[in-house]
Amino acid sequence: MDLPNPIPEAGEVLRKRSLTDEVYEYLSGKIIAGNYSSGDWLRQEDISTLLGVSQTPVREALDRLVATGLAERVPYRGVRVPILEDKEIVDAFLLRIILESTAARLAANIIPNEEVQALTFLIDNTAELVKLEDMARLRQLNKQFHTRIVEAASSQLLNKLYEMTTNAFPDWMLYEYMFRHPELLQASLEREYSEHQAIIAALGARNAEETSSQVATHIKNQWHDLKTYLNFSDDLIREIENQIKSMFPNHH
């Protein structure tokens, strides 16, 4: 990342805000890519030294990470990547199904053709990312894909809720699972690509119900991978799967 040189404490406000944005994007990208793991501390002084900036934009960027759920503040200790309990992950997963399938239904009615084409181009790029070393980049593109669909629904409140929910849903674990089980990599990537194509086809056809259904199916399939990786208790698995059935009685 090509960050500007450090700015003085009394630097221009607009410049400082721009630098805060860059630090935030750098740190959020590292967290999303899995370079920071659950429980890792985000030390203000260390980040300031690493990026060659003053502590002011770093502090502001850390505040934004906490506000969006990508980090948590521990009293008297600092800021760290959240340590999530199993129930919190499950709650975030259920909320993600509700929010994203709702956003997809809304987006299908109003999404411009240019945005459908942009989504197609985006997933075409993911088709080339088939090696273990490509997983960080693949995670970033996948997050862009889903976020752009939610943004296409044109609801600021929905965007905010979705951002907080997805930040609490550890999709990075799915990709780490691929690293540990490379024999599953090809099948997982092929399924993901196929499901993304189905979502785009439904969007392009302006079929709101089909778009919502395809998104819900796609996220539910991620659940099957996630529950295997995290070794949830049998009781918790039964609880969430019963809730999924009640939410989507016609899905299998």
ABEGO torsion letter per residue (X at the ends): XBBBBBBBAABBAAAAAAAAAAAAAAAAAAAAAGABBBGBBBBAAAAAAAAGBBAAAAAAAAAAAAAAGABBBBBGAEBBBBBBBAAAAAAAAAAAAAAAAAAAAAAAAABBAAAAAAAAAAAAAAAABABAAAAAAAAAAAAAAAAAAAAAAGBAAAAAAAAAAAAABBAAAAAAAAAABAAAAAAAAAAAAAAAAAAAAAAAAGBAAAAAAAAAAAAAAAAAAAAAAAGBBAAAAAAAAAAAAAABAABX
